[in-house]
């Protein structure tokens, strides 16, 4: 069917089809331009050799544009230039503007379009000078062509060859006694070269031609209708596809290259504009949506080992970006990747000039490769009925808002269900955005609107417990009323183990419920159902158990670490939140389980930190839920530990022992632990290899142990010097005072 589309675009199938002109020649009389150069004055023709020599003195070596760069390389371009800032050109007659109007007509632009000429520079090519094949960079917005005006100076050689695809146009300017200006305008994406000058000097002005009044609104040319194209498109879009959920798309590649700034309906070049009109007319008749896009195609080829001939196409990617709708409005669409079966062109890619080429030599495991990048304009079509699904594919946020608008009135349920079914893969792809309350609210509104449990689950199943906040519980309650507790429980369990796709791999997301007692409170406040609230409480407790288990397995403990103290304080706060949930839901079994866990993990729940938990609940709750034997058991456990520390008294000035767990069982950390636990050994000089020294230093510093570390760089290996610090006693004194305060605070 793609072949039918291409065949319908042949010249004989299009009424009023014109042979494309990519290069136009023109002549201006000797009095049509008056040129002045700063430091020289007015140019009077014919120029003498002294005049030319003086111009060369005022000039500098000519650079050239290579994509975003401006380069100076005489092996590519050997010439002299004078910048436009030093040149003044006036037009005594209207023939110059008439020439621009002539170019508009010959280039087959819309009648409303005007060309503006912007002087770029004056170029001087002398004997032997040249410019190798190149493509002009688009130096200005809306730049579409380049204009060369060669002055009537005698020279031989200097032929300008302009090429587009396989067509070439030659511009001969050589002369011995010219009496006027020779002009040549060509599209900016055309490759061109200047052959070497044999004799004399070729002096020329270069201009950038830009489009003015290139209306964004496309004015359809009703004469450019193509019944064969209409029939071919009808057949293409009516064929049953293997993936019915995926919209049918067709991209037609234009012949010309365009930049991000140059791609506009009114700026299409040559027969690209003709074909765009025929497609637009057919699309209007068939109910298709047409868009402009910038197509970037990357091909990676293997080549032979000698001549660099292409052998096999290894890989090809086709990316479409920079989107415009039929009215010329810029669209915030993400890039679209199409298959070879979804795009067509009148000209094979290999007949076009790539905008970038890169060659990789022989690398041992694989042979030579060559990469080509093409940047072409494209017209992309899909059905109007697929527009909302395409919006999800290309702009998820806007599509979600559009779909929600359909829910504002009844009667759209079937349409909304169909879109949800066809766009379900895009909901899964964008789950990270659902943490925002606005988007979650939209999805819940859609789920409630369709009154379809399967579709509702499709919308919400890739949410995560990690994203759940108290504000969401109102919506959970709403879903519970419509779909029931069993459905909501199934959804929440899915949220506890979500996978997402990333570069074709399925990656587990964080699915742990955040510590927030308000989640439990809100679930009750919004009457979610006691089973849902209990499930959320259980998820919080499971998260704490998992984190505590990981911490205990590390066997890392230090009473001197500020980070450890902060973590202990956070752990107590999280425990308080879960306790409050137990209280709100009267979950005594979980409460008892938490108490037992605390009593078995003293390193994670130091007595000083537990004091805060006891103070928080003690006397604050009138209900007898926390006043039973379990809470008293926890209080007595804490009091006992604090009392033992008080009875031991303040650390002796002769006690240099440091009780800690390094969290590493290597033999060197075992030796280091023996040194730390010694009550008498203050300094140890330890000759060990550099990597071991660094390991011990890293462990000590991480735990913020009161040890001064240095390296004695004598002998081999160097020695690690460990010296216990008096901070040991300062910490002990501070802790002792804190223990007495805590004991007094919870004693009755």
C-alpha positions in Angstrom: 0.0 0.0 0.0 2.9 2.3 0.5 3.8 1.7 -3.1 0.3 2.9 -4.1 0.9 6.1 -2.1 4.2 6.7 -3.8 2.9 5.9 -7.3 0.0 8.4 -6.8 2.6 11.2 -6.3 4.1 10.8 -9.8 4.0 13.9 -11.9 1.3 12.7 -14.2 -1.0 12.1 -11.2 -0.9 15.7 -10.0 -2.7 18.4 -11.8 -0.7 21.6 -12.3 2.5 19.8 -11.2 5.6 21.8 -12.0 9.1 20.8 -12.5 10.9 21.8 -9.3 13.5 24.5 -9.5 16.0 24.5 -6.7 18.4 26.9 -8.4 17.4 30.0 -10.3 19.7 32.3 -12.4 19.1 35.9 -13.1 20.9 39.0 -14.5 21.1 42.6 -13.2 22.3 45.6 -15.2 25.5 47.4 -14.3 23.6 50.3 -12.6 21.2 48.1 -10.5 23.6 48.0 -7.5 25.8 50.7 -6.0 28.3 49.2 -3.6 30.5 51.0 -1.1 33.2 49.4 1.1 34.5 51.0 4.3 38.1 52.0 3.8 37.8 51.8 0.0 34.8 53.8 -1.1 32.4 53.2 -4.0 33.2 50.4 -6.4 33.5 51.5 -10.0 33.5 48.8 -12.6 35.6 47.6 -14.2 37.9 47.3 -11.2 41.6 47.7 -11.7 44.2 45.4 -10.3 45.1 48.1 -7.7 41.4 48.2 -6.7 41.3 44.5 -6.2 44.6 44.4 -4.3 43.2 47.1 -2.0 40.1 45.1 -1.4 42.1 42.0 -0.6 44.1 44.1 2.0 40.8 45.0 3.7 39.6 41.4 3.6 40.3 38.5 6.0 40.5 34.7 5.3 37.0 33.4 4.7 35.4 31.0 7.2 32.5 28.6 6.5 29.6 27.3 8.6 29.4 23.7 9.6 26.1 23.1 11.4 26.4 25.2 14.6 30.1 26.0 14.1 32.0 28.5 12.1 35.4 27.1 10.9 38.5 28.3 9.1 40.1 25.6 7.0 41.9 26.5 3.7 41.7 22.9 2.6 37.9 23.3 2.4 37.6 27.0 1.6 40.3 29.2 0.2 39.0 32.7 -0.2 39.0 36.2 1.3 35.9 38.0 2.7 34.8 41.4 3.9 31.9 41.3 6.4 28.6 42.9 5.7 29.2 45.5 8.5 31.8 47.2 6.2 29.6 47.1 3.1 26.8 49.4 2.0 24.6 48.5 -1.0 21.9 50.8 -2.5 19.4 50.1 -5.2 18.8 53.0 -7.7 16.0 51.0 -9.4 13.3 48.5 -8.4 14.9 45.7 -10.4 16.5 44.1 -7.3 13.1 43.8 -5.6 11.6 42.6 -8.9 14.2 39.9 -9.0 13.1 38.7 -5.5 9.5 38.6 -6.7 10.7 36.5 -9.6 12.4 34.1 -7.2 9.1 33.7 -5.2 7.3 32.8 -8.4 10.0 30.5 -9.7 10.4 28.7 -6.4 6.6 28.2 -6.4 6.0 29.9 -3.0 2.6 31.1 -1.9 1.6 34.5 -3.4 1.4 36.0 0.1 5.0 35.2 0.7 7.8 37.8 0.3 11.5 37.3 0.2 13.8 39.5 2.2 17.6 39.7 1.3 20.1 40.1 4.1 23.7 40.9 3.0 26.1 38.4 4.4 29.6 39.3 3.0 31.7 40.1 0.0 33.9 37.3 -1.3 37.1 37.5 -3.3 38.4 34.4 -5.0 41.7 34.7 -6.8 43.8 32.2 -8.9 43.7 28.7 -7.4 41.1 29.5 -4.8 38.0 27.4 -4.3 35.3 26.2 -2.0 34.7 22.4 -1.7 31.2 20.9 -1.7 29.3 22.1 1.3 25.8 23.1 2.6 25.0 26.5 3.9 24.0 26.8 7.6 20.7 28.5 8.2 22.1 31.7 9.7 18.8 33.5 10.2 15.3 32.4 11.3 13.1 31.7 8.3 16.2 31.5 6.0 15.3 29.5 3.0 17.8 30.3 0.3 21.2 31.8 -0.6 21.7 34.5 -3.2 25.0 35.0 -5.0 25.6 38.2 -7.0 28.9 38.0 -9.0 30.4 41.4 -10.0 31.6 42.2 -13.5 35.2 41.4 -12.9 37.2 39.4 -15.5 38.0 35.9 -14.4 38.2 32.3 -15.9 37.0 29.3 -13.9 35.1 29.6 -10.7 32.1 27.6 -11.9 29.4 27.2 -9.2 27.8 23.7 -9.1 24.6 23.4 -7.1 23.2 20.0 -6.4 20.0 18.6 -4.9 19.5 14.8 -4.8 20.8 13.6 -8.1 20.1 16.9 -10.0 22.8 19.5 -10.7 22.8 23.0 -11.9 25.8 24.9 -13.1 26.3 28.7 -12.7 28.9 30.0 -15.1 30.2 33.5 -14.1 33.5 33.6 -15.9 33.9 36.5 -18.3 36.5 38.8 -19.8 34.3 41.9 -20.2 31.0 41.5 -18.4 28.8 44.5 -18.3 26.4 43.5 -15.5 25.8 41.4 -12.4 25.2 37.6 -12.7 22.9 36.3 -10.0 22.1 32.8 -8.6 19.6 31.9 -5.9 19.3 28.3 -4.5 17.8 26.6 -1.6 19.9 26.7 1.6 19.9 22.9 1.9 21.5 22.4 -1.5 25.0 21.2 -1.6 27.2 23.4 -3.8 30.9 24.0 -4.6 33.0 26.6 -6.3 35.5 25.2 -8.8 39.0 26.8 -8.6 39.7 30.1 -10.3 42.1 29.8 -13.2 42.8 33.4 -13.9 41.5 36.7 -12.6 39.4 37.4 -9.6 35.8 36.4 -8.9 34.2 39.0 -6.6 30.7 38.3 -5.3 28.2 39.5 -2.8 26.4 36.7 -0.8 22.9 37.2 0.7 20.7 35.2 3.0 17.1 35.0 1.7 14.4 34.7 4.3 10.7 34.3 4.1 8.4 37.1 5.2 4.6 36.8 5.7 4.8 33.0 5.5 1.4 32.6 7.0 1.0 29.9 9.6 -2.5 29.2 8.3 -2.4 26.9 5.3 -4.4 28.1 2.3 -5.4 24.9 0.5 -5.0 25.0 -3.3 -8.1 23.2 -4.4 -6.5 22.5 -7.8 -4.0 20.3 -6.2 -6.3 17.4 -5.6 -5.1 13.9 -6.3 -7.8 11.2 -6.5 -5.2 8.5 -6.8 -3.6 9.6 -3.5 -6.9 9.9 -1.8 -7.7 6.3 -2.8 -4.3 5.0 -1.7 -4.6 6.7 1.7 -8.1 5.4 2.1 -6.9 1.8 1.5 -3.8 2.3 3.8 -5.9 3.6 6.8 -8.7 1.0 6.4 -6.5 -2.1 6.5 -6.8 -4.2 9.7 -3.6 -4.0 11.7 -2.1 -6.7 14.0 -2.1 -4.3 16.9 -5.6 -2.7 16.8 -4.9 -0.6 19.9 -2.0 1.2 18.1 -3.2 4.0 15.8 -2.3 3.7 12.1 0.3 6.3 11.2 1.8 7.4 7.8 4.8 9.7 7.4 5.7 11.1 4.1 9.3 12.4 3.9 9.9 15.5 1.9 12.9 15.8 -0.5 14.4 18.9 1.2 16.2 19.3 4.5 14.8 21.6 7.2 16.0 22.9 10.5 13.9 23.4 13.7 13.5 27.1 12.8 12.9 26.6 9.1 10.1 24.0 9.3 6.8 25.8 8.6 3.9 25.2 6.2 4.6 28.5 4.4 8.3 27.7 4.1 8.1 24.3 2.3 10.5 24.2 -0.6 9.7 23.4 -4.2 7.5 20.3 -4.7 7.4 19.7 -1.0 4.8 22.4 -0.9 2.9 20.8 -3.8 2.8 17.4 -2.2 1.9 18.9 1.2 -1.2 20.5 -0.5 -2.2 17.3 -2.1 -1.9 15.4 1.2 -3.9 18.1 3.0 -6.7 18.0 0.5 -6.9 14.2 0.7 -6.7 14.2 4.5 -9.6 16.7 4.7 -11.7 14.4 2.5 -10.8 11.2 4.5 -11.1 12.6 8.0 -7.3 12.4 8.7 -5.2 14.8 10.8 -2.1 16.2 9.1 1.0 17.4 10.9 4.4 18.8 10.0 7.4 17.2 11.8 11.1 17.1 11.5 12.4 13.6 10.7 15.9 12.6 11.8 17.0 9.3 10.4 20.1 7.6 11.5 21.6 4.7 9.6 24.5 2.5 10.7 26.2 0.5 7.8 28.9 -2.0 7.7 31.5 -1.3 5.0 34.2 -3.3 3.2 37.7 -3.2 4.4 39.2 -1.4 1.4 37.1 1.0 -0.5 34.5 1.9 2.2 31.7 0.6 0.1 28.4 0.0 2.0 27.7 -3.7 2.6 24.8 -4.2 5.1 22.5 -1.9 7.0 23.1 -2.8 10.7 20.6 -0.5 12.3 18.3 2.4 11.5 16.3 4.7 13.8 13.6 7.2 12.7 12.7 10.0 15.1 10.0 12.6 14.4 10.0 15.8 16.5 9.3 19.6 16.3 5.6 19.2 15.6 3.1 21.6 13.9 -0.6 21.1 13.4 -2.6 22.1 10.3 -3.0 25.7 11.5 0.8 26.1 12.0 0.6 25.9 15.8 3.7 24.5 17.5 2.8 21.4 19.5 4.4 20.2 22.7 4.7 16.6 21.4 7.4 14.3 22.5 9.5 12.5 19.8 7.8 9.8 17.9 9.6 6.7 16.6 8.2 5.0 13.5 9.0 1.8 11.7 10.1 1.5 8.1 6.6 0.3 7.2 5.0 3.6 8.4 6.9 6.0 6.2 7.5 6.6 2.5 9.4 8.9 0.2 9.7 9.5 -3.5 13.4 9.4 -3.2 15.5 6.7 -1.5 17.6 8.0 1.4 20.8 6.9 -0.3 20.1 9.5 -3.1 19.9 12.3 -0.5 22.8 14.2 1.1 23.2 13.4 4.8 23.7 16.4 7.0 26.3 14.4 9.0 28.5 11.4 8.3 30.8 9.5 10.7 33.1 6.6 9.9 34.5 4.0 12.3 37.6 2.1 11.3 38.3 -1.6 11.9 38.0 -2.4 15.6 39.1 -6.1 15.8 35.9 -7.7 16.8 33.9 -6.0 14.1 34.7 -4.4 10.7 34.4 -0.8 9.5 31.1 1.0 10.0 29.7 4.2 8.6 26.9 6.3 10.1 24.6 8.7 8.2 22.2 11.2 9.7 19.5 12.7 7.6 17.3 15.6 8.7 14.2 16.0 6.5 10.8 17.6 6.7 7.9 15.2 7.0 4.1 15.2 6.8 2.6 12.8 9.3 -1.0 11.5 9.1 -3.4 9.7 11.4 -7.1 9.4 11.8 -9.0 12.1 13.6 -10.7 9.4 15.6 -7.2 8.4 16.9 -6.3 11.9 18.0 -6.9 11.4 21.7 -4.9 8.2 21.7 -2.1 9.9 19.8 -2.2 12.7 22.4 -1.5 10.1 25.1 1.4 8.8 22.9 2.9 12.2 22.4 1.7 14.4 25.3 0.4 12.4 28.2 -0.5 15.4 30.5 -2.6 17.2 27.9 -4.3 14.0 26.8 -5.3 13.3 30.4 -6.9 16.7 30.7 -8.8 16.2 27.4 -10.1 12.8 28.4 -11.3 14.3 31.7 -13.3 16.9 29.8 -15.4 14.1 28.3 -16.5 13.1 31.8 -18.1 16.4 32.4 -21.2 15.2 30.6 -23.0 11.9 30.6 -23.2 9.8 27.5 -19.4 9.6 26.7 -18.8 6.5 28.8 -18.3 4.2 25.8 -15.9 6.7 24.1 -13.9 7.1 27.4 -13.7 3.3 27.8 -12.4 2.9 24.3 -9.7 5.5 24.8 -8.7 3.9 28.1 -8.5 0.5 26.4 -6.4 1.7 23.5 -4.2 4.0 25.5 -3.6 1.7 28.5 0.1 1.2 27.7 0.6 5.0 28.1 -0.9 5.1 31.5 1.6 2.5 32.6 4.4 4.4 31.0 3.7 7.6 33.0 3.1 6.2 36.5 5.8 8.5 38.0 3.5 11.4 37.4 0.7 10.0 39.5 2.3 11.1 42.7 0.8 14.5 42.0 -2.5 14.9 43.6 -4.0 16.6 40.5 -3.2 13.7 38.2 -4.3 11.1 40.7 -7.6 13.0 41.1 -8.1 13.0 37.3 -7.5 9.2 37.1 -9.9 8.5 39.9 -12.5 10.8 38.2 -12.1 8.7 35.0 -12.3 5.4 37.0 -15.5 6.5 38.7 -17.0 7.8 35.5 -16.7 4.6 33.4 -18.3 2.4 36.2 -16.2 -0.4 34.7 -14.0 -2.2 37.3 -11.6 -3.5 34.6 -11.1 -0.1 33.0 -10.8 1.5 36.4 -8.0 -0.9 37.3 -6.3 -0.2 34.0 -6.2 3.5 35.0 -4.9 3.0 38.5 -3.0 -0.3 38.8 0.5 1.1 38.2 0.3 3.5 41.1 2.6 2.8 44.0 2.1 2.7 47.8 5.2 4.9 48.0 3.2 7.7 46.4 0.2 7.4 48.7 -0.5 10.5 50.8 -3.3 11.4 53.2 -5.0 13.6 50.5 -5.5 10.4 48.4 -7.7 8.7 51.0 -10.7 10.7 50.0 -10.4 9.2 46.5 -9.8 5.7 47.8 -13.0 6.0 49.8 -14.8 7.1 46.6 -13.5 4.1 44.7 -14.5 1.9 47.7 -18.1 3.1 47.5 -18.3 2.3 43.7 -16.3 -0.8 43.3 -16.3 -2.3 46.8 -13.7 -3.3 49.4 -12.4 -6.4 47.6 -11.6 -4.4 44.4 -9.8 -1.7 46.4 -7.8 -4.2 48.4 -6.7 -5.9 45.2 -5.7 -2.5 43.8 -3.7 -1.6 46.9 -1.9 -5.0 46.9 -0.9 -4.3 43.3 0.5 -1.0 44.4 2.7 -2.9 46.8 4.6 -4.6 44.0 4.6 -2.4 40.9 6.9 -3.0 38.0 7.6 -0.4 35.3 9.1 -0.5 31.9 12.4 1.3 31.2 14.3 0.8 28.0 12.5 -2.5 27.4 13.4 -3.8 30.9 10.9 -4.2 33.8 12.2 -2.5 36.9 10.7 -2.7 40.4 9.7 0.6 41.8 9.7 1.6 45.4 6.4 0.3 46.7 6.7 0.9 50.5 4.0 3.0 52.2 5.4 6.2 53.7 5.4 6.6 57.5 2.4 8.9 58.1 -0.2 8.2 60.7 -2.4 10.6 58.9 -2.8 8.0 56.2 -4.4 5.8 58.8 -6.5 8.6 60.3 -7.7 9.8 57.0 -8.7 6.3 55.9 -11.0 6.2 58.9 -12.1 9.8 58.5 -13.1 9.1 54.9 -14.8 5.8 55.9 -12.6 3.8 53.6 -13.4 0.5 55.3 -11.6 -0.9 58.3 -10.0 -3.7 56.2 -8.3 -1.1 54.0 -7.1 0.9 57.0 -5.7 -2.2 58.6 -3.9 -3.1 55.4 -2.2 0.3 55.2 -1.2 0.0 58.9 0.2 -3.5 58.2 2.2 -2.0 55.2 3.8 0.6 57.5 4.8 -2.0 60.0 6.2 -4.4 57.4 8.3 -1.5 56.1 9.8 -0.9 59.5 10.5 -4.5 60.1 12.3 -4.8 56.7 14.4 -1.7 57.4 15.3 -2.8 60.9 16.3 -6.3 59.7 18.6 -4.7 57.1 20.2 -2.5 59.8 20.7 -5.4 62.2 22.3 -7.6 59.5 24.9 -4.9 59.0 26.0 -5.4 62.6 27.0 -1.8 62.7 26.7 0.1 66.0 28.3 3.3 67.3 27.0 5.5 70.2 29.2 8.3 68.9 27.7 8.7 65.5 25.5 11.7 65.0 24.0 10.0 61.9 23.1 7.0 64.0 21.5 9.2 66.6 19.4 10.9 63.9 18.4 7.5 62.5 17.4 6.3 66.0 15.3 9.4 66.6 13.6 8.9 63.2 12.9 5.2 64.0 11.3 6.2 67.3 9.1 8.8 65.5 8.1 6.2 63.0 7.2 3.8 65.8 5.1 6.5 67.4 3.2 6.9 64.1 2.5 3.2 63.9 1.5 3.1 67.6 -1.0 5.8 66.8 -2.3 3.8 63.9 -2.7 0.8 66.2 -4.6 3.0 68.7 -6.9 4.4 66.0 -7.7 0.9 64.7 -7.7 -0.8 68.1 -5.1 -3.3 66.7 -3.8 -4.7 69.9 -2.0 -7.7 68.3 0.2 -5.5 66.1 0.9 -3.2 69.1 2.1 -6.2 71.2 4.2 -7.4 68.2 5.9 -4.0 68.0 6.6 -4.0 71.8 8.2 -7.4 71.5 10.3 -6.3 68.6 11.6 -3.3 70.4 12.6 -5.3 73.4 14.6 -7.7 71.2 16.5 -4.9 69.4 18.2 -2.7 72.0 20.8 -1.4 69.5 18.0 0.0 67.3 16.0 1.3 70.3 18.4 2.8 72.9 16.9 3.6 76.2 17.5 7.3 75.8 15.4 7.3 72.6 12.7 5.0 74.0 12.2 7.6 76.7 10.7 9.9 74.1 8.2 7.3 73.0 7.1 6.6 76.6 6.8 10.3 77.4 4.7 10.9 74.2 2.1 8.3 75.1 2.3 8.4 78.9 -0.7 10.1 80.4 -1.9 11.5 77.0 -4.3 8.7 76.2 -7.4 8.2 78.4 -8.3 4.9 76.8 -6.8 1.8 78.5 -5.5 0.4 75.2 -1.8 1.4 76.0 -2.0 1.3 79.7 -1.9 -2.5 79.9 1.0 -4.7 80.9 2.8 -4.4 77.5 3.3 -0.7 77.8 4.4 -1.1 81.5 6.8 -3.8 80.4 8.3 -1.4 77.9 8.6 1.3 80.6 10.2 -1.0 83.1 12.6 -2.3 80.4 13.7 1.3 79.7 13.9 2.3 83.4 16.0 -0.8 84.1 18.5 0.0 81.3 18.8 3.7 82.4 19.2 2.7 86.1 22.0 0.3 85.2 23.9 3.0 83.5 23.4 5.4 86.4 24.6 2.8 88.9 27.7 2.1 86.8 28.5 5.8 87.3 30.5 8.1 85.1 33.3 6.6 83.0 36.6 6.3 84.9 39.4 8.6 83.7 41.5 5.4 83.3 39.0 3.6 81.1 39.9 4.0 77.4 37.6 1.2 76.1 35.3 2.0 73.2 32.4 -0.4 72.8 31.2 -0.5 69.2 30.5 -2.8 66.3 32.3 -1.9 63.1 30.0 -3.7 60.8 32.9 -5.6 59.1 34.1 -9.0 59.9 37.5 -8.9 58.0 40.5 -9.9 60.0 41.8 -6.3 60.1 38.6 -5.0 61.6 38.8 -7.8 64.1 42.2 -6.6 65.1 41.0 -3.0 65.2 38.0 -4.0 67.4 40.5 -5.6 70.0 42.3 -2.3 70.2 39.1 -0.3 70.6 37.8 -2.5 73.4 41.1 -2.4 75.4 40.7 -0.2 78.5 44.4 0.4 78.7 45.8 0.8 75.2 45.5 4.4 74.0 47.9 4.5 71.0 48.6 1.8 68.5 51.1 2.2 65.6 50.1 -0.3 63.0 52.3 -1.1 59.9 49.8 -2.1 57.2 49.4 -1.7 53.4 47.8 1.4 52.0 44.5 -0.2 50.9 44.0 -1.7 54.4 44.9 1.7 56.1 42.3 3.4 53.9 39.7 0.8 54.8 40.2 1.1 58.6 40.2 4.9 58.3 37.0 4.9 56.3 35.2 2.6 58.9 36.4 4.7 61.9 35.3 8.0 60.3 32.0 6.7 59.2 31.1 5.7 62.8 32.6 9.0 64.1 34.7 7.2 66.7 36.7 9.4 69.1 40.0 8.3 67.5 42.7 10.6 66.0 44.1 9.0 62.9 47.4 9.7 61.1 49.9 8.0 58.9 53.6 7.7 59.8 55.4 7.6 56.4 58.5 5.8 57.5 59.6 2.3 56.5 57.5 -0.1 54.4 54.7 -0.4 54.7 53.7 3.0 56.2 52.2 2.9 59.7 48.6 3.8 60.7 48.7 5.7 64.0 45.5 5.3 66.0 45.2 7.4 69.2 42.1 7.5 71.4 40.8 11.0 72.0 39.6 12.8 75.2 36.3 13.2 73.3 35.6 9.8 74.7 35.2 11.4 78.2 33.3 14.4 77.0 30.8 12.1 75.3 30.5 9.9 78.4 29.8 12.9 80.6 27.2 14.3 78.3 25.5 10.9 78.0 25.5 10.3 81.7 23.7 13.6 82.3 21.2 12.7 79.6 20.6 9.2 81.1 19.8 10.8 84.5 17.3 13.2 82.9 15.6 10.4 81.0 15.3 8.3 84.1 13.7 11.1 86.1 11.3 11.9 83.2 9.7 8.4 83.1 9.9 7.4 86.8 6.6 7.4 88.7 
